[in-house]
Amino acid sequence: MKQVFEAASCELSVVAGGRLLRLRSAGLTCLLEGWQGPLPPALLTGVVVDLHETGDCELQAGEGRYLGRISGHQLLESAPTLLEPLVRPFELGPLSRRVSLALLGLLRLPGGSALLRAWHERRG
C-alpha cells in the first residue's frame, strides 16, 4: 500500500460521468483516473488516498472510507509564481489601462474599432 495524497480538507469534483475524481486542496491536486466505486461527498476532511499494487484505491476521510479501482493517478502542484515572469511583459500599465478602457467604451461608436485596432498595433 502506497500513500499518494493527504490533506486536512479538500474539495472533490467528479468529471466525465464519475470516471475522474479531482481532489483539490491548497496547492495540490490529485486526479484519480478511471474511478470505479462509490462517489464520496463534495467536501472531505482528513483525506488520505492509498493505492494498492492490485489497482485498488482506498480513499479515507472523516466522512467515511471509499474503496474503488482506478486506472491511474496524477499529482499536480500549483505554482503560480513560475508563470508570473512570463505574463509580466504583457501587463498593461496604469496609463495604458485607462486608454484601453476608454477605447473599449468607444467601440459602439462608428470608427471605435478602428481606433482600438490602431492603438493596439502601435503598442505591439
PyMOL CGO cylinders between C-alpha atoms (Angstrom):
from pymol import cmd
from pymol.cgo import CYLINDER

trace = [
    CYLINDER, 0.00, 0.00, 0.00, 1.34, 3.42, -1.01, 0.3, 1, 1, 1, 1, 1, 1,
    CYLINDER, 1.34, 3.42, -1.01, 0.01, 6.75, 0.25, 0.3, 1, 1, 1, 1, 1, 1,
    CYLINDER, 0.01, 6.75, 0.25, -0.13, 9.26, -2.61, 0.3, 1, 1, 1, 1, 1, 1,
    CYLINDER, -0.13, 9.26, -2.61, -2.20, 12.15, -1.25, 0.3, 1, 1, 1, 1, 1, 1,
    CYLINDER, -2.20, 12.15, -1.25, -3.00, 13.60, 2.16, 0.3, 1, 1, 1, 1, 1, 1,
    CYLINDER, -3.00, 13.60, 2.16, -4.86, 16.77, 3.07, 0.3, 1, 1, 1, 1, 1, 1,
    CYLINDER, -4.86, 16.77, 3.07, -6.62, 18.25, 6.10, 0.3, 1, 1, 1, 1, 1, 1,
    CYLINDER, -6.62, 18.25, 6.10, -9.54, 19.21, 3.87, 0.3, 1, 1, 1, 1, 1, 1,
    CYLINDER, -9.54, 19.21, 3.87, -10.22, 19.15, 0.15, 0.3, 1, 1, 1, 1, 1, 1,
    CYLINDER, -10.22, 19.15, 0.15, -12.88, 19.73, -2.46, 0.3, 1, 1, 1, 1, 1, 1,
    CYLINDER, -12.88, 19.73, -2.46, -13.89, 16.81, -4.65, 0.3, 1, 1, 1, 1, 1, 1,
    CYLINDER, -13.89, 16.81, -4.65, -15.03, 17.27, -8.25, 0.3, 1, 1, 1, 1, 1, 1,
    CYLINDER, -15.03, 17.27, -8.25, -16.48, 14.47, -10.35, 0.3, 1, 1, 1, 1, 1, 1,
    CYLINDER, -16.48, 14.47, -10.35, -15.68, 14.72, -14.06, 0.3, 1, 1, 1, 1, 1, 1,
    CYLINDER, -15.68, 14.72, -14.06, -16.55, 12.55, -17.07, 0.3, 1, 1, 1, 1, 1, 1,
    CYLINDER, -16.55, 12.55, -17.07, -19.58, 10.89, -15.51, 0.3, 1, 1, 1, 1, 1, 1,
    CYLINDER, -19.58, 10.89, -15.51, -17.75, 9.75, -12.38, 0.3, 1, 1, 1, 1, 1, 1,
    CYLINDER, -17.75, 9.75, -12.38, -14.74, 8.34, -14.21, 0.3, 1, 1, 1, 1, 1, 1,
    CYLINDER, -14.74, 8.34, -14.21, -12.34, 11.05, -12.97, 0.3, 1, 1, 1, 1, 1, 1,
    CYLINDER, -12.34, 11.05, -12.97, -12.17, 12.28, -9.37, 0.3, 1, 1, 1, 1, 1, 1,
    CYLINDER, -12.17, 12.28, -9.37, -10.32, 15.52, -8.70, 0.3, 1, 1, 1, 1, 1, 1,
    CYLINDER, -10.32, 15.52, -8.70, -9.28, 16.11, -5.08, 0.3, 1, 1, 1, 1, 1, 1,
    CYLINDER, -9.28, 16.11, -5.08, -8.22, 19.72, -4.64, 0.3, 1, 1, 1, 1, 1, 1,
    CYLINDER, -8.22, 19.72, -4.64, -6.51, 21.10, -1.54, 0.3, 1, 1, 1, 1, 1, 1,
    CYLINDER, -6.51, 21.10, -1.54, -4.38, 24.20, -1.02, 0.3, 1, 1, 1, 1, 1, 1,
    CYLINDER, -4.38, 24.20, -1.02, -1.58, 23.99, -3.58, 0.3, 1, 1, 1, 1, 1, 1,
    CYLINDER, -1.58, 23.99, -3.58, -2.01, 20.32, -4.52, 0.3, 1, 1, 1, 1, 1, 1,
    CYLINDER, -2.01, 20.32, -4.52, -4.46, 18.41, -6.73, 0.3, 1, 1, 1, 1, 1, 1,
    CYLINDER, -4.46, 18.41, -6.73, -4.82, 14.63, -7.00, 0.3, 1, 1, 1, 1, 1, 1,
    CYLINDER, -4.82, 14.63, -7.00, -6.52, 13.16, -10.08, 0.3, 1, 1, 1, 1, 1, 1,
    CYLINDER, -6.52, 13.16, -10.08, -7.86, 9.61, -9.79, 0.3, 1, 1, 1, 1, 1, 1,
    CYLINDER, -7.86, 9.61, -9.79, -8.48, 8.35, -13.33, 0.3, 1, 1, 1, 1, 1, 1,
    CYLINDER, -8.48, 8.35, -13.33, -10.96, 5.63, -14.25, 0.3, 1, 1, 1, 1, 1, 1,
    CYLINDER, -10.96, 5.63, -14.25, -12.63, 5.60, -10.83, 0.3, 1, 1, 1, 1, 1, 1,
    CYLINDER, -12.63, 5.60, -10.83, -14.92, 2.62, -10.26, 0.3, 1, 1, 1, 1, 1, 1,
    CYLINDER, -14.92, 2.62, -10.26, -16.59, 2.75, -6.89, 0.3, 1, 1, 1, 1, 1, 1,
    CYLINDER, -16.59, 2.75, -6.89, -18.93, 4.80, -4.71, 0.3, 1, 1, 1, 1, 1, 1,
    CYLINDER, -18.93, 4.80, -4.71, -18.75, 8.57, -5.10, 0.3, 1, 1, 1, 1, 1, 1,
    CYLINDER, -18.75, 8.57, -5.10, -17.66, 10.48, -1.99, 0.3, 1, 1, 1, 1, 1, 1,
    CYLINDER, -17.66, 10.48, -1.99, -19.25, 13.80, -0.95, 0.3, 1, 1, 1, 1, 1, 1,
    CYLINDER, -19.25, 13.80, -0.95, -18.06, 17.09, -2.44, 0.3, 1, 1, 1, 1, 1, 1,
    CYLINDER, -18.06, 17.09, -2.44, -16.21, 18.28, 0.68, 0.3, 1, 1, 1, 1, 1, 1,
    CYLINDER, -16.21, 18.28, 0.68, -13.90, 15.93, 2.55, 0.3, 1, 1, 1, 1, 1, 1,
    CYLINDER, -13.90, 15.93, 2.55, -11.87, 16.38, 5.74, 0.3, 1, 1, 1, 1, 1, 1,
    CYLINDER, -11.87, 16.38, 5.74, -8.82, 14.44, 6.87, 0.3, 1, 1, 1, 1, 1, 1,
    CYLINDER, -8.82, 14.44, 6.87, -8.30, 12.88, 3.44, 0.3, 1, 1, 1, 1, 1, 1,
    CYLINDER, -8.30, 12.88, 3.44, -5.76, 10.12, 2.78, 0.3, 1, 1, 1, 1, 1, 1,
    CYLINDER, -5.76, 10.12, 2.78, -5.52, 8.33, -0.60, 0.3, 1, 1, 1, 1, 1, 1,
    CYLINDER, -5.52, 8.33, -0.60, -3.80, 4.93, -0.56, 0.3, 1, 1, 1, 1, 1, 1,
    CYLINDER, -3.80, 4.93, -0.56, -3.01, 2.87, -3.67, 0.3, 1, 1, 1, 1, 1, 1,
    CYLINDER, -3.01, 2.87, -3.67, -2.64, -0.90, -3.63, 0.3, 1, 1, 1, 1, 1, 1,
    CYLINDER, -2.64, -0.90, -3.63, -0.47, -2.78, -6.13, 0.3, 1, 1, 1, 1, 1, 1,
    CYLINDER, -0.47, -2.78, -6.13, -3.58, -4.51, -7.49, 0.3, 1, 1, 1, 1, 1, 1,
    CYLINDER, -3.58, -4.51, -7.49, -5.00, -1.20, -8.77, 0.3, 1, 1, 1, 1, 1, 1,
    CYLINDER, -5.00, -1.20, -8.77, -7.39, -0.78, -5.85, 0.3, 1, 1, 1, 1, 1, 1,
    CYLINDER, -7.39, -0.78, -5.85, -7.68, 2.68, -4.35, 0.3, 1, 1, 1, 1, 1, 1,
    CYLINDER, -7.68, 2.68, -4.35, -8.70, 3.46, -0.81, 0.3, 1, 1, 1, 1, 1, 1,
    CYLINDER, -8.70, 3.46, -0.81, -9.95, 6.93, -0.02, 0.3, 1, 1, 1, 1, 1, 1,
    CYLINDER, -9.95, 6.93, -0.02, -10.20, 7.56, 3.72, 0.3, 1, 1, 1, 1, 1, 1,
    CYLINDER, -10.20, 7.56, 3.72, -11.79, 10.71, 5.08, 0.3, 1, 1, 1, 1, 1, 1,
    CYLINDER, -11.79, 10.71, 5.08, -13.65, 11.94, 8.13, 0.3, 1, 1, 1, 1, 1, 1,
    CYLINDER, -13.65, 11.94, 8.13, -16.86, 11.32, 6.18, 0.3, 1, 1, 1, 1, 1, 1,
    CYLINDER, -16.86, 11.32, 6.18, -16.12, 7.62, 5.58, 0.3, 1, 1, 1, 1, 1, 1,
    CYLINDER, -16.12, 7.62, 5.58, -13.99, 5.11, 3.73, 0.3, 1, 1, 1, 1, 1, 1,
    CYLINDER, -13.99, 5.11, 3.73, -14.42, 4.63, -0.01, 0.3, 1, 1, 1, 1, 1, 1,
    CYLINDER, -14.42, 4.63, -0.01, -12.93, 1.70, -1.89, 0.3, 1, 1, 1, 1, 1, 1,
    CYLINDER, -12.93, 1.70, -1.89, -12.63, 1.67, -5.65, 0.3, 1, 1, 1, 1, 1, 1,
    CYLINDER, -12.63, 1.67, -5.65, -10.43, 0.82, -8.59, 0.3, 1, 1, 1, 1, 1, 1,
    CYLINDER, -10.43, 0.82, -8.59, -8.52, 3.30, -10.70, 0.3, 1, 1, 1, 1, 1, 1,
    CYLINDER, -8.52, 3.30, -10.70, -6.59, 3.07, -13.94, 0.3, 1, 1, 1, 1, 1, 1,
    CYLINDER, -6.59, 3.07, -13.94, -4.10, 5.77, -12.97, 0.3, 1, 1, 1, 1, 1, 1,
    CYLINDER, -4.10, 5.77, -12.97, -3.42, 8.81, -10.86, 0.3, 1, 1, 1, 1, 1, 1,
    CYLINDER, -3.42, 8.81, -10.86, -1.66, 12.16, -11.14, 0.3, 1, 1, 1, 1, 1, 1,
    CYLINDER, -1.66, 12.16, -11.14, -0.47, 14.67, -8.58, 0.3, 1, 1, 1, 1, 1, 1,
    CYLINDER, -0.47, 14.67, -8.58, -0.45, 18.29, -9.72, 0.3, 1, 1, 1, 1, 1, 1,
    CYLINDER, -0.45, 18.29, -9.72, 1.22, 21.01, -7.69, 0.3, 1, 1, 1, 1, 1, 1,
    CYLINDER, 1.22, 21.01, -7.69, 0.12, 24.55, -8.40, 0.3, 1, 1, 1, 1, 1, 1,
    CYLINDER, 0.12, 24.55, -8.40, 2.98, 27.01, -8.73, 0.3, 1, 1, 1, 1, 1, 1,
    CYLINDER, 2.98, 27.01, -8.73, 1.64, 30.36, -9.97, 0.3, 1, 1, 1, 1, 1, 1,
    CYLINDER, 1.64, 30.36, -9.97, 4.99, 32.05, -9.28, 0.3, 1, 1, 1, 1, 1, 1,
    CYLINDER, 4.99, 32.05, -9.28, 6.50, 30.07, -12.16, 0.3, 1, 1, 1, 1, 1, 1,
    CYLINDER, 6.50, 30.07, -12.16, 4.25, 31.77, -14.72, 0.3, 1, 1, 1, 1, 1, 1,
    CYLINDER, 4.25, 31.77, -14.72, 4.35, 35.28, -13.26, 0.3, 1, 1, 1, 1, 1, 1,
    CYLINDER, 4.35, 35.28, -13.26, 7.58, 36.35, -15.04, 0.3, 1, 1, 1, 1, 1, 1,
    CYLINDER, 7.58, 36.35, -15.04, 6.14, 35.14, -18.37, 0.3, 1, 1, 1, 1, 1, 1,
    CYLINDER, 6.14, 35.14, -18.37, 2.96, 37.20, -18.02, 0.3, 1, 1, 1, 1, 1, 1,
    CYLINDER, 2.96, 37.20, -18.02, 4.52, 40.37, -16.65, 0.3, 1, 1, 1, 1, 1, 1,
    CYLINDER, 4.52, 40.37, -16.65, 5.64, 41.82, -20.06, 0.3, 1, 1, 1, 1, 1, 1,
    CYLINDER, 5.64, 41.82, -20.06, 2.02, 41.71, -21.30, 0.3, 1, 1, 1, 1, 1, 1,
    CYLINDER, 2.02, 41.71, -21.30, 0.51, 43.55, -18.33, 0.3, 1, 1, 1, 1, 1, 1,
    CYLINDER, 0.51, 43.55, -18.33, -0.89, 46.99, -19.02, 0.3, 1, 1, 1, 1, 1, 1,
    CYLINDER, -0.89, 46.99, -19.02, 0.49, 49.95, -17.13, 0.3, 1, 1, 1, 1, 1, 1,
    CYLINDER, 0.49, 49.95, -17.13, -1.85, 52.45, -15.44, 0.3, 1, 1, 1, 1, 1, 1,
    CYLINDER, -1.85, 52.45, -15.44, -1.97, 54.82, -18.42, 0.3, 1, 1, 1, 1, 1, 1,
    CYLINDER, -1.97, 54.82, -18.42, -2.41, 52.02, -20.99, 0.3, 1, 1, 1, 1, 1, 1,
    CYLINDER, -2.41, 52.02, -20.99, -5.17, 50.52, -18.84, 0.3, 1, 1, 1, 1, 1, 1,
    CYLINDER, -5.17, 50.52, -18.84, -7.09, 53.82, -18.80, 0.3, 1, 1, 1, 1, 1, 1,
    CYLINDER, -7.09, 53.82, -18.80, -6.64, 54.31, -22.54, 0.3, 1, 1, 1, 1, 1, 1,
    CYLINDER, -6.64, 54.31, -22.54, -7.78, 50.77, -23.34, 0.3, 1, 1, 1, 1, 1, 1,
    CYLINDER, -7.78, 50.77, -23.34, -10.88, 51.15, -21.14, 0.3, 1, 1, 1, 1, 1, 1,
    CYLINDER, -10.88, 51.15, -21.14, -11.74, 54.42, -22.86, 0.3, 1, 1, 1, 1, 1, 1,
    CYLINDER, -11.74, 54.42, -22.86, -11.29, 52.85, -26.30, 0.3, 1, 1, 1, 1, 1, 1,
    CYLINDER, -11.29, 52.85, -26.30, -13.42, 49.87, -25.30, 0.3, 1, 1, 1, 1, 1, 1,
    CYLINDER, -13.42, 49.87, -25.30, -16.12, 52.33, -24.29, 0.3, 1, 1, 1, 1, 1, 1,
    CYLINDER, -16.12, 52.33, -24.29, -15.90, 53.90, -27.76, 0.3, 1, 1, 1, 1, 1, 1,
    CYLINDER, -15.90, 53.90, -27.76, -16.37, 50.59, -29.57, 0.3, 1, 1, 1, 1, 1, 1,
    CYLINDER, -16.37, 50.59, -29.57, -20.09, 51.11, -30.02, 0.3, 1, 1, 1, 1, 1, 1,
    CYLINDER, -20.09, 51.11, -30.02, -19.49, 54.38, -31.89, 0.3, 1, 1, 1, 1, 1, 1,
    CYLINDER, -19.49, 54.38, -31.89, -18.62, 54.48, -35.61, 0.3, 1, 1, 1, 1, 1, 1,
    CYLINDER, -18.62, 54.48, -35.61, -14.86, 54.14, -36.03, 0.3, 1, 1, 1, 1, 1, 1,
    CYLINDER, -14.86, 54.14, -36.03, -14.34, 52.91, -32.47, 0.3, 1, 1, 1, 1, 1, 1,
    CYLINDER, -14.34, 52.91, -32.47, -13.00, 49.53, -33.55, 0.3, 1, 1, 1, 1, 1, 1,
    CYLINDER, -13.00, 49.53, -33.55, -10.53, 51.19, -35.94, 0.3, 1, 1, 1, 1, 1, 1,
    CYLINDER, -10.53, 51.19, -35.94, -9.22, 53.38, -33.08, 0.3, 1, 1, 1, 1, 1, 1,
    CYLINDER, -9.22, 53.38, -33.08, -8.79, 50.34, -30.83, 0.3, 1, 1, 1, 1, 1, 1,
    CYLINDER, -8.79, 50.34, -30.83, -7.01, 48.37, -33.57, 0.3, 1, 1, 1, 1, 1, 1,
    CYLINDER, -7.01, 48.37, -33.57, -4.68, 51.28, -34.37, 0.3, 1, 1, 1, 1, 1, 1,
    CYLINDER, -4.68, 51.28, -34.37, -3.79, 51.75, -30.68, 0.3, 1, 1, 1, 1, 1, 1,
    CYLINDER, -3.79, 51.75, -30.68, -3.17, 48.01, -30.26, 0.3, 1, 1, 1, 1, 1, 1,
    CYLINDER, -3.17, 48.01, -30.26, -0.93, 47.85, -33.36, 0.3, 1, 1, 1, 1, 1, 1,
    CYLINDER, -0.93, 47.85, -33.36, 1.05, 50.86, -32.14, 0.3, 1, 1, 1, 1, 1, 1,
    CYLINDER, 1.05, 50.86, -32.14, 1.63, 49.16, -28.75, 0.3, 1, 1, 1, 1, 1, 1,
    CYLINDER, 1.63, 49.16, -28.75, 2.70, 45.83, -30.19, 0.3, 1, 1, 1, 1, 1, 1,
]
cmd.load_cgo(trace, "trace")
